């Protein structure tokens, strides 16, 4: 089951059919335990939509209400190596090696809901940064109870030059206007997403692919439930929370994003999150 958030309203796709929800706010719709079953039971009360193609072709809102977006770092081995490399000149390289093996994961605040953009919308690179990359990440939606209810694709825009200068600059490297995108939908399955689920990244410049790579969730070191448990230890989230789970795709050190680039992050059955760089 997929939930789409658009300027025209909230739409649900289930078994090839589309329905419009007119009864709940986005917060009230998603912030519930046993979400798949609750939505399945409610479909009979939703308005059927004959053709949703026009809705899905438009610039979608991110599949969030008023939730915060958090991030987890150094959860893949490839991410650990990249962070160590970019920070070694600042003397902080071993921080990432140590957190990769530590009991406590790296967790950080990424964005409030009003700084998150959706599918086919624009993300930004910082004006004071010289080395910028997208980080494709499986993103969890957890209800206020702390239970994982859904998944979406995340684009964690990052300034590697600022983070590499000093690990204490991580908030500036990660959290700024246009630094986060989610979409194209919130995927709500009846069972947890499979561990072998693949994620791919493609970056286009003037219509040509300049970078592509892929990874899979079985390459992540930490369990999703472990990351969520640490996030909820001393934080409450009245409307639930979104959590990016880290990236296993790192462009090479000679690559940086440029204005006008098109970023496509894909994982099935969620779909493709497309963003354009300002």
Secondary structure, DSSP 4 states (H G I P E B T S, - for coil): -EEEEETTEEEEEETTEEEEE-SS-HHHHHSSSSHHHHHHHHGGGSEEES--HHHHHS-PBPS-SS-EEEEEES-BHHHHHHHHHHHGGGT-HHHHHHHHHSSSPEEEEEE-GGGEE-TTEEE---TT-S-EE--EEEEEEE-TTS-EEEEEEEEE-EEHHHHHH-GGGHHHHH-STT-EEEEEEEE--SSPPPTT-EEEEEEEETTEEEEEEEEEGGGBSS-HHHHHHHHTSS---TT-EEEE---S----TT----TT-EEEEEETTTEEEEEEE-
